[in-house]
Amino acid sequence: MEYARLLAIVSVAALVCGCMEQAQPTTHTVSNKAELASCNSKQTVGERENCYAETAAQRMSPDLCDEIGSPNTRNICLQRMGRLLHDPAICVRIMKDDVRYTDCVSSASS
């Protein structure tokens, strides 16, 4: 009985804080953006998305970060772009990561 009650409390707390995001799919559709075509041949989703992030930085194009399916990798990409372009408006696109958002705004504004 105590175990069930504890489990219910933890579950509700996790839902309220937003800690239980939906599981990300193990595959991600490849991008059809021409700038990212060379990344699409990468064997794993992680390699492909890291390639997308690197290409976004090289091209100074934050919109390419939107092609990244992993929320964490996408947020890292946007944070980097905000810093590189000194544009705190890019940081607003960071989702569910207050620490990364705050750091992005701080470094983009300086």
C-alpha positions in Angstrom: 0.0 0.0 0.0 2.8 2.5 0.9 4.6 1.6 -2.3 1.6 2.3 -4.4 1.0 5.7 -2.7 4.7 6.7 -3.1 4.6 5.7 -6.8 1.5 7.8 -7.3 3.0 10.8 -5.6 6.3 10.5 -7.6 4.3 10.1 -10.9 2.2 13.2 -10.2 5.2 15.3 -9.2 7.0 14.2 -12.4 4.0 15.1 -14.6 3.6 18.5 -12.9 7.2 19.5 -13.2 7.3 18.4 -16.9 10.1 15.9 -16.1 8.4 13.1 -18.1 8.7 14.1 -21.7 7.5 11.8 -24.4 10.1 9.3 -25.5 11.9 10.4 -28.6 11.7 8.1 -31.6 14.8 6.1 -32.3 14.9 7.3 -35.8 14.5 10.8 -37.2 13.5 11.6 -40.7 16.4 13.0 -42.7 16.3 16.6 -43.6 15.5 17.6 -47.2 17.4 20.9 -46.8 20.1 21.1 -49.4 22.6 22.5 -46.9 22.3 19.3 -44.8 22.4 16.7 -47.6 25.9 15.6 -46.7 24.8 14.8 -43.1 22.0 12.5 -44.2 24.4 9.7 -45.0 25.5 9.4 -41.4 24.7 6.0 -40.0 23.2 6.9 -36.6 20.6 9.6 -35.7 23.1 11.1 -33.2 25.8 11.4 -35.8 23.4 13.0 -38.3 22.0 15.4 -35.7 25.5 16.4 -34.6 26.4 17.0 -38.2 23.3 19.2 -38.6 24.4 21.2 -35.5 27.9 21.6 -36.9 26.6 22.7 -40.3 24.3 25.2 -38.6 27.3 26.7 -36.8 29.5 26.8 -39.9 26.8 28.4 -42.0 25.7 30.7 -39.1 22.1 29.5 -39.7 20.0 28.9 -36.6 17.1 27.7 -38.7 19.1 24.5 -39.4 18.9 23.7 -35.7 15.2 23.1 -36.2 16.0 20.0 -38.3 17.3 18.3 -35.1 14.9 15.9 -33.5 16.6 15.5 -30.1 15.4 18.3 -27.8 18.8 18.4 -26.0 20.9 18.5 -29.2 18.5 21.1 -30.7 18.8 23.3 -27.5 22.6 23.0 -27.6 22.6 24.1 -31.3 20.4 27.1 -30.6 22.4 28.1 -27.5 25.6 28.0 -29.7 23.9 30.0 -32.4 22.7 32.6 -30.0 26.2 33.0 -28.7 27.9 33.0 -32.1 25.5 35.5 -33.6 25.1 37.6 -30.4 21.4 37.4 -30.8 19.3 36.7 -27.6 16.2 36.3 -29.8 17.5 32.9 -30.9 17.6 31.8 -27.2 13.8 32.1 -27.0 13.5 29.0 -29.1 15.3 26.8 -26.4 12.6 24.5 -24.9 12.3 23.2 -21.4 15.9 24.0 -20.3 16.0 27.1 -18.2 19.7 26.8 -17.4 20.7 26.6 -21.1 18.3 29.4 -21.9 19.7 31.7 -19.2 23.3 31.0 -20.3 22.3 31.6 -23.9 20.8 35.0 -23.2 23.7 36.0 -21.0 26.4 35.1 -23.5 24.4 36.4 -26.5 23.9 39.8 -24.8 27.6 40.3 -24.0 
